[in-house]
Amino acid sequence: MGIYIRNKKEIDFVRQSSQIVAQTLEVVRNHAKVGVSLLELDRIAEDFILSQNAKPAFKGLYDFPNATCLSLNAVIIHGIPTDYRLQEGDILGVDLGVEQNGWYGDGAITIGIGKISSDDENLIACAKDTLYEAIGAIRVGMHFKELSLFLEQTITNKGFIPLEGFCGHGIGRKPHEEPEIPNYLGNLKPNQGPKIREGMVFCIEPMVCQKNGEPLILEDNWSVVAKDQMNGSHYEHTIAIIGGRATILTQI
């Protein structure tokens, strides 16, 4: 199928969905307090998305049961909302997608609940800072594998490691399109494969572990933790390549 090149009108459609993603993430951030349950946050997010004449893209996607992925503490991605009530010191990954008019946006943040440890502050900062540093480094003509290498080196230089087996992705008419964008290069060569081109739209999402990035799937068949069972963090933006550089679409 290849990697789509989008025109301005198409990018604007993705931007509209992505803006609702950004707004919904802020709504969830503002409600994520001690004593609030994960299911309550999920309902708040879904209600807001529906109020914007849009749909939660994750609900029913690959049979996922909820509007949001809410990943608590050691769960790095794909956490299913439960009746667990947030406690002081928790960290919570919030990942959600929006579909409006047949176009998709996707984004994620990790939130500290009340006062969190300095180790968790550094963990969250790694995912967030890596995301923005990678976005700033993107240029037309860069290989996607070079971007993966940049993500890996940035994460490891901050003292952490990327989660294995999961990746960023293209987005547009579907929530997941080509290319896949891992947060690590592995044994591949960075100067091979497809290059970033004007008009491409894709998601970058650093998923950060502490000691061992091998993934484990929990009994719910969704929640992903690292083999070290330590807390993880996750940040994501939908971006478009406009004027040779990366423009963030999931930003208010």
VODREN-445731 format. One line per 4 residues: number of its first residue (from 1); their letters; for each residue x, y, z of C-alpha. Coordinates in nm, 4 decimals, decimal comma. Each point is the difference from the previous one (the first is absolute). Layout:
// residues N
NUM) a) X Y Z ~ ...
This chain:
// residues 252
1) mgiy) 0,0000 0,0000 0,0000 ~ 0,2860 0,2366 0,0749 ~ 0,0085 0,3223 0,1999 ~ -0,2653 0,2548 -0,0883
5) irnk) 0,0829 0,3553 -0,1040 ~ -0,2755 0,2304 0,1192 ~ -0,1038 0,3337 -0,1498 ~ -0,0838 0,3069 0,2082
9) keid) -0,3719 -0,0777 0,0143 ~ 0,0660 -0,3545 0,1203 ~ 0,2486 0,1203 0,2610 ~ -0,2579 0,2498 0,1229
13) fvrq) -0,2477 -0,2857 0,0528 ~ 0,2596 -0,1884 0,2073 ~ 0,0716 0,3245 0,1870 ~ -0,3673 0,0355 0,0957
17) ssqi) -0,0104 -0,3489 0,1500 ~ 0,3378 0,0552 0,1622 ~ -0,1160 0,3214 0,1638 ~ -0,2810 -0,1925 0,1672
21) vaqt) 0,2609 -0,2510 0,1190 ~ 0,2028 0,2824 0,1551 ~ -0,3057 0,1542 0,1656 ~ -0,1140 -0,3363 0,1365
25) levv) 0,3434 -0,0714 0,1464 ~ -0,0171 0,3318 0,1844 ~ -0,3495 -0,0811 0,1286 ~ 0,1277 -0,3320 0,1345
29) rnha) 0,3082 0,1658 0,1490 ~ -0,2196 0,2490 0,1856 ~ -0,2209 -0,2767 0,1425 ~ 0,2762 -0,2475 0,0888
33) kvgv) 0,0036 0,0535 0,3773 ~ 0,0322 -0,2180 0,3081 ~ -0,3222 -0,1986 0,0486 ~ -0,1197 0,0106 -0,3616
37) slle) -0,0405 -0,3408 -0,1618 ~ 0,1438 -0,0989 -0,3366 ~ -0,3482 -0,0827 -0,1287 ~ -0,1175 0,3488 0,0990
41) ldri) 0,2877 0,1526 -0,1978 ~ -0,0860 -0,2193 -0,2972 ~ -0,3627 0,1162 0,0083 ~ 0,1073 0,3634 0,0288
45) aedf) 0,2241 -0,0391 -0,3041 ~ -0,2652 -0,1784 -0,2059 ~ -0,2681 0,2539 0,0889 ~ 0,2259 0,2875 -0,1026
49) ilsq) 0,0913 -0,1619 -0,3313 ~ -0,3658 -0,0640 -0,0801 ~ -0,0838 0,3613 0,0914 ~ 0,2362 0,1088 -0,2787
53) nakp) -0,1966 -0,1974 -0,2608 ~ 0,2782 -0,2570 -0,0170 ~ 0,0504 -0,3612 0,1018 ~ 0,2550 -0,1660 0,2310
57) afkg) 0,2186 -0,1834 -0,2499 ~ 0,1239 -0,2667 0,2407 ~ -0,3406 -0,1294 0,1104 ~ -0,0538 -0,3251 -0,1876
61) lydf) 0,3329 0,0270 -0,1851 ~ 0,1408 -0,3548 -0,0037 ~ -0,2787 -0,0643 0,2569 ~ 0,1447 0,2442 0,2547
65) pnat) -0,2854 0,0614 0,2471 ~ 0,0443 0,3665 0,0978 ~ 0,0465 0,3504 -0,1367 ~ 0,3428 0,0470 0,1563
69) clsl) 0,3066 -0,2017 0,0883 ~ 0,0713 0,0829 0,3653 ~ 0,3323 -0,1532 0,1012 ~ 0,0787 0,0094 0,3701
73) navi) 0,3520 -0,0053 0,1447 ~ 0,1770 -0,3105 -0,1400 ~ -0,2492 -0,0277 -0,2870 ~ 0,1656 0,1927 -0,2824
77) ihgi) -0,2640 -0,0201 -0,2751 ~ -0,3446 -0,1446 -0,0774 ~ -0,1320 0,0013 0,3566 ~ -0,3728 -0,0737 0,0296
81) ptdy) -0,1903 0,2396 0,2286 ~ -0,1223 -0,1619 0,3231 ~ -0,1720 0,1138 0,3180 ~ 0,3428 0,0652 0,1597
85) rlqe) 0,0047 0,3410 0,1700 ~ 0,3111 0,2111 -0,0451 ~ 0,2332 0,0349 0,2955 ~ 0,2672 0,2517 0,0952
89) gdil) 0,3231 -0,0870 -0,1789 ~ -0,1536 -0,1946 -0,2907 ~ 0,1027 0,0734 -0,3551 ~ -0,2560 -0,0420 -0,2757
93) gvdl) 0,0507 -0,0321 -0,3753 ~ -0,2943 0,1362 -0,1994 ~ -0,0146 -0,1028 -0,3666 ~ -0,2990 0,0764 -0,2205
97) gveq) -0,1075 0,0372 -0,3582 ~ -0,2771 0,1961 -0,1710 ~ -0,1810 -0,0552 -0,3280 ~ -0,1886 0,2854 -0,1628
101) ngwy) -0,1259 0,0082 -0,3589 ~ 0,1939 -0,3181 -0,0757 ~ 0,3367 0,1384 0,1119 ~ 0,2016 -0,0936 0,3085
105) gdga) 0,2213 0,1631 0,2620 ~ 0,1936 -0,1687 0,2821 ~ 0,1929 0,1216 0,3045 ~ 0,1207 -0,0941 0,3466
109) itig) 0,1340 0,1517 0,3214 ~ 0,1152 -0,1362 0,3345 ~ -0,1330 0,1745 0,3117 ~ 0,1287 0,0027 0,3570
113) igki) -0,2727 -0,0224 0,2656 ~ 0,0738 0,2365 0,2878 ~ 0,3609 -0,0138 0,1153 ~ 0,1977 -0,2644 -0,1856
117) ssdd) 0,3552 -0,1232 0,0524 ~ 0,2940 0,1741 -0,1642 ~ 0,0719 -0,3260 -0,1841 ~ -0,3468 0,0072 -0,1544
121) enli) 0,0381 0,3688 -0,0832 ~ 0,3169 -0,0848 -0,1926 ~ -0,1710 -0,2949 -0,1672 ~ -0,2878 0,2148 -0,1232
125) acak) 0,2369 0,2774 -0,1080 ~ 0,1972 -0,2500 -0,2080 ~ -0,3027 -0,0964 -0,2103 ~ -0,1214 0,3585 -0,0389
129) dtly) 0,3393 0,1548 -0,0737 ~ 0,0952 -0,2803 -0,2391 ~ -0,3213 0,0598 -0,1946 ~ 0,0636 0,3717 -0,0421
133) eaig) 0,3699 -0,0424 -0,0769 ~ -0,0833 -0,2541 -0,2705 ~ -0,2645 0,2269 -0,1503 ~ 0,2557 0,2796 -0,0107
137) airv) 0,2526 -0,2229 -0,1762 ~ -0,2294 -0,1163 -0,2810 ~ 0,0878 0,1187 -0,3514 ~ -0,1203 -0,0901 -0,3484
141) gmhf) 0,2385 -0,2594 -0,1403 ~ 0,0706 -0,1629 0,3361 ~ -0,0445 -0,3767 0,0030 ~ -0,2643 -0,1264 0,2397
145) kels) 0,2659 -0,2354 0,1348 ~ 0,2135 0,3066 0,0798 ~ -0,2946 0,1313 0,2008 ~ -0,0196 -0,3319 0,1864
149) lfle) 0,3720 0,0229 0,0770 ~ -0,0438 0,3576 0,1245 ~ -0,2831 -0,1111 0,2300 ~ 0,2042 -0,2909 0,1356
153) qtit) 0,3124 0,2064 0,0620 ~ -0,1967 0,2794 0,1661 ~ -0,1765 -0,2405 0,2358 ~ 0,3188 -0,1867 0,0918
157) nkgf) 0,2000 0,3211 0,0431 ~ -0,2545 0,1007 0,2642 ~ 0,0655 -0,3232 0,1892 ~ -0,3031 -0,2026 -0,1132
161) iple) -0,0830 -0,2537 -0,2714 ~ -0,2806 -0,0295 -0,2579 ~ -0,2801 -0,2536 0,0208 ~ 0,0534 -0,2702 -0,2602
165) gfcg) -0,2565 -0,1304 -0,2462 ~ -0,2211 0,3088 -0,0253 ~ 0,0324 0,3091 -0,2155 ~ -0,1289 0,3264 -0,1418
169) hgig) -0,1898 -0,0110 -0,3270 ~ -0,1534 0,1784 -0,2922 ~ -0,3509 0,1377 0,0420 ~ -0,2725 0,1526 -0,2144
173) rkph) -0,3022 -0,1850 -0,1372 ~ 0,0843 -0,2836 0,2381 ~ 0,1289 0,0209 0,3577 ~ 0,3058 -0,2056 -0,0944
177) eepe) 0,1649 0,0328 -0,3401 ~ 0,3485 -0,0465 -0,1376 ~ 0,2740 0,0542 0,1023 ~ 0,0771 -0,1662 0,3306
181) ipny) 0,2375 0,2196 0,2043 ~ 0,1698 -0,1928 0,2827 ~ 0,1738 0,1895 0,2801 ~ 0,3166 -0,1998 -0,0654
185) lgnl) 0,2062 -0,1071 -0,3016 ~ 0,1233 -0,3398 0,1110 ~ 0,2452 -0,1590 -0,2428 ~ -0,1301 0,1857 -0,3049
189) kpnq) 0,1884 0,2652 -0,1954 ~ -0,1353 0,3522 0,0449 ~ 0,0592 0,1168 -0,3584 ~ -0,2360 -0,2504 -0,1612
193) gpki) -0,3707 -0,0231 -0,0658 ~ -0,2589 0,2714 -0,0615 ~ 0,0742 0,3667 0,0525 ~ -0,2100 0,2708 0,1601
197) regm) -0,1702 0,2107 -0,2670 ~ -0,2093 0,3142 -0,0178 ~ -0,3667 -0,0740 0,0771 ~ 0,0539 -0,3125 0,2080
201) vfci) -0,2043 -0,0281 0,3194 ~ 0,1040 -0,2320 0,2814 ~ 0,0141 -0,0535 0,3762 ~ 0,3155 -0,0091 0,2100
205) epmv) -0,0401 -0,1574 0,3431 ~ 0,2965 -0,0662 0,2298 ~ -0,0820 -0,2846 0,2402 ~ 0,2582 0,0022 0,2752
209) cqkn) 0,1155 -0,2771 0,2352 ~ 0,2590 -0,0040 0,2766 ~ 0,2094 -0,3181 -0,0007 ~ -0,1418 -0,2572 -0,2434
213) gepl) -0,2095 0,0985 -0,3005 ~ -0,1263 -0,3475 -0,0883 ~ -0,3815 0,0174 -0,0039 ~ -0,2385 -0,2196 0,1949
217) iled) -0,3762 -0,0105 -0,0625 ~ -0,2138 -0,0291 0,3136 ~ -0,2951 -0,2331 0,0481 ~ -0,2480 0,2508 -0,1421
221) nwsv) 0,1758 -0,0611 -0,3371 ~ 0,0555 0,3749 -0,0441 ~ 0,2082 0,1612 0,2739 ~ 0,3706 0,0107 -0,0869
225) vakd) 0,2684 0,0099 0,2677 ~ 0,3756 -0,0331 -0,0268 ~ 0,1765 -0,3128 0,1169 ~ 0,1547 0,1981 0,2863
229) qmng) -0,3555 0,0725 0,1295 ~ 0,1075 0,3585 0,0772 ~ -0,1958 0,3148 -0,0781 ~ 0,0010 0,1205 -0,3599
233) shye) -0,1041 0,3133 -0,1888 ~ -0,1471 0,0867 -0,3395 ~ -0,0482 0,3167 -0,2048 ~ -0,1359 0,0379 -0,3538
237) htia) -0,0762 0,2670 -0,2592 ~ -0,1526 -0,0154 -0,3459 ~ 0,2182 0,2037 -0,2342 ~ -0,0028 0,1091 -0,3650
241) iigg) 0,2956 0,0906 -0,2181 ~ -0,0653 0,3552 -0,1188 ~ 0,2656 0,2254 -0,1512 ~ 0,2664 -0,2630 0,0522
245) rati) -0,0481 -0,0213 0,3769 ~ -0,2260 -0,1767 0,2485 ~ -0,3149 0,1867 0,1083 ~ -0,1809 -0,1289 0,3092
249) ltqi) -0,3718 -0,0532 -0,0668 ~ -0,0910 -0,1247 0,3510 ~ 0,0858 0,3272 0,1711 ~ -0,2463 0,2608 0,1181
